[in-house]
Amino acid sequence: MTPPTEQTTSPGISRREAIRRAALAAGVMLSTEWLSIVDGVRPAAQATRLSGAQASLAGAIADRIIPRTDTPGAADVGVPAFIDLLYGDFMTPAEQKLLTDGLDGVEAAAKSAHGASFASLAADRQDALLRGIAKAEEGREQGFFRLIKSATILGYFTSEPVGRNVLHYDPVPGSYDGCVPIDQVGRRNWTT
């Protein structure tokens, strides 16, 4: 299937390029595969889902990547369901295998190191285990931790609660005031 013609947001910039630039401005690097998902180019090819244990583990990992603080955590805004949707409808078989093998590896590492499942470990032990996995994957183009981290970030920052309450989504912005003191508008990021 050939992808649809890319829509342009302004002369000379494709929609995909605008999303990539916005992601870079936000400090997030998205792969071309994730841009295809956001752009709607990739059709839903399969209807598989993670097993209950894998979905629960993916949720626990996502919640350690973006934990609840004064803002909602990944689990609070539905990131575990988003990861399951990505897995079932948009990931390639290779990405699906990478995710499930990685989830199984995390669980095995938790049981080996601490004699308990990842979800039952204290937050500091979960963080240490995830840091070890991330460190082991450094320098590789693709890895489990990079995949689940990018899915978590994408799911979190594209969720409605984060857009409305954390990033202050303003669907109809007012007039442009270019020189407003930051103290008058607050120290928050905005989405448009």
Secondary structure, DSSP 8 states (H G I E B T S, - for coil): -------EEETTEEHHHHHHHHHHHTT----HHHHHHHHT-S---------HHHHHHHHHHHHHHS--SSS--TGGGTHHHHHHHHHHHT--HHHHHHHHHHHHHHHHHHHHHHSS-GGGS-HHHHHHHHHHHHHHHTT-SS-HHHHHHHHHHHHHHTSHHIIIIIS-B-SS-----SS--HHHH-S---B-
